[in-house]
Amino acid sequence: MAHGIDRKTLDAYWKENIKLTTFTLIIWFVVTYVVAFFAPQLNGIVIFGFPFGYYMAAQGSLIIFVWLIFNYAFKMNKYDKKYGVEEEEEK
């Protein structure tokens, strides 16, 4: 047991961790590969004078990747506190 936490609590923690990681990887996969696969069709849509396929590659995907990082960090900190496995802050 880590830090006196029972096995049932750790299993619940890892279940939520795996669920969040899976969600994050699915969004990453869609933005990275699926959008690129449909780029020719997306280029028919124009945003701010740029084809949507180009816009997603140049701006949209980066915004989504940064959001994924912050979302994952925020939710994992929340799960850490919920299950009592958070790291101690250095002073």
Number of C-alpha atoms within 10 A of each C-alpha: 7 8 7 8 12 10 11 8 13 16 11 13 19 12 12 15 17 12 12 16 13 12 14 16 13 12 14 16 12 13 19 16 11 12 18 16 13 11 17 14 13 17 16 12 13 13 13 7 8 13 17 22 22 17 18 22 15 11 11 14 17 14 11 15 16 11 12 17 11 12 14 17 12 12 14 18 14 13 18 15 12 12 13 15 16 13 9 6 5 4 3
